[in-house]
Amino acid sequence: MLVYRTPADIVGHDGLRIVLVRGVPSPWSQAAKTIIEIKGLDYIAAPLDVGGANEEIAAWSGQNSGPVVAWRDGPPLNRWLDILMLAERLAPAPALLPADPLQRALAIGLGHEILGEGGLAWNRRLQMFSMAVKAGAGTRMAPLIDKYGFDADDAAAAGTRIAATVRGLAAQLRAQQARGVPYFVGDALSCVDIYWTAIMNMILPLPAAQCPIRESSRPAFTASDPQIVAALDPILVEHRDRIFKAQFRDPMEF
């Protein structure tokens, strides 16, 4: 069970520590946490409050966002790839990147399409900001909009971008299953399976029993754009359900 420690505990700890976004199923945080747990690494965690100043965390890590992961006296990391590579170094097995260099490159590329700048999570966040602005909640969301940026034209194009990536992921998964492999890349579980399961928190969240998001927030986290709904092949939902059951905390902890 997740027990949050204080920011001071995190800063002073000499082992592995992680800062997680509290109260919402952030795909970046859930992916980082799950990867660390799959690796069997011991860690302590502190919360980051959405829209808050989080002064101690920001002073230590140099930013006011999560997740942040740090090992011993190494620098605090917040980019998904840096966190993945640290986890791979600390616990090479089970590997979440394929040994084959081309499959490894594919895994990193698909990871970027899901969690990287301009990827699925990035574009879904733009859609959520757009929804808030249109609903007159832009002032309440101002700290996040100021932090991550918002452009109305980019938000308008987000649905098309998301749908294209989702269709590509469905095609990749079908090709893998056609050769008898139930994972996105290579021949075994990889980071891509974890990232897809995590990003579904911003597309079609699991029920409250598994993803205990505030019900008032659930509509914002559920993609309603017709392009995305049409692109979401059932094979992708089934894959999320299977990977969640096998690899994630049930319920998710945030």
Secondary structure, 3 states (H helix, E strand, C coil): CCCECCHHHHHHCCCEEEEEEECCCCHHHHHHHHHHHHCCCCCEEEEEECCCCCHHHHHHHCCCCCCEEEECCCCCECCHHHHHHHHHHHCCCCCCCCCCHHHHHHHHHHHHHHHCCCCHHHHHHHHHHHHHHHCCCCCCCHHHHHHHCCCHHHHHHHHHHHHHHHHHHHHHHHHHHHCCCCCCCCCCCCHHHHHHHHHHHHCCCCCCCCCCCCCCCHHHHCCCCHHHHHHCCHHHHHHHHHHHHHHCCCCCCC
